[in-house]
Amino acid sequence: MSNAKACLVFARGLESKVLEISAQLVEEGFDVCTASADREVVEAAKLGSINVS
């Protein structure tokens, strides 16, 4: 059993996709957490223009 962790941050409205990806990661042994945010926040985080700690 792995102790690897994965956190999925996604834009609201994409929950169905996240469930598929999360399930796949769990099957691969990851401890998975998820968080949703408005699309603008997700895009800003991807660009590194905000700190999402």
N, C-alpha and C positions, 0 to 999 in steps of 0.2 A: 504494500500500500504506500503510495506516494504522499508526501506532505506538501506537495506543490499547491499553490493557490492561484486563482484567477478571478479577477473582478471585471465584470462587463458593465460599462457605462453606455447607455443608449438613449436615443431620443424617444420621447413619449410617442406611442403609436406603433412601435416596432416590437411589442411584447411577444408576438407569436414567433418572430425570428429568434429572439433572445432565448425563448424556451427551447428551441431546437438546438441552438449552439450550447446552451448551458447543459442540456442533457448529454450532448456529445462529450463535453469536457469532464463531466462527472464520470462517464463511462471510462474515460482515459485516466481517472484517478485524481482529478483536481478537486479541491475544495473551492466551490464557486460562490461568489456573491454578485449581486446585481444592483444597479442603481439607475433610475431614470431621471431625465432632466429635459428641460425645454431644448428644442433644436439649436437655438442660439448659443446656449451654454455648452452643449456638446461640441458644436463647431469651434467655439472659442477655445475650449480645452484641447481639441485636436491641433489647433494652431499654436498652442503654448502661450496664449495671451492671458490666461487666467490660471490661478493656482487652485486646484480642486482637491486639496488634501483633506 
